[in-house]
Amino acid sequence: MPIPESDLAGSWRKLSSQACAAAYPLLIHFSDDGRYRAEAANPGDFILWDLGSYRIEPPDSLHLSTANDAIIRYRWQLRSDHFTVTTPDQCVLEYQRL
């Protein structure tokens, strides 16, 4: 059964603190129209997800446009007020709904 983009809509804060997570935003806001915007922990820091589009493909794919405009497929899971994303290099990121 498809997971609608509206299930991910809202603001999320990164809980992950491992070194590989530093390249990903501290805060990310998903709109229910398939767009997102993100904020780094410190202004001016480079983050891979900055602003762009996203789409969900069941059962476990989240496609995000990245800072260089590439669209990358991530494995992900949504559970209530948490979601986890596994990057292509196997970094596991956890976010909590605000």
Sequence and secondary structure as in RCSB ss.txt:
>XXXX:A:sequence
MPIPESDLAGSWRKLSSQACAAAYPLLIHFSDDGRYRAEAANPGDFILWDLGSYRIEPPDSLHLSTANDAIIRYR
WQLRSDHFTVTTPDQCVLEYQRL
>XXXX:A:secstr
    GGGT EEEEE   SGGGGGS SEEEE TTSEEEEE SSTT   S  EEEEEEETTTEEEEE TTS EEEEE
EEEETTEEEEE TT  EEEEEE 
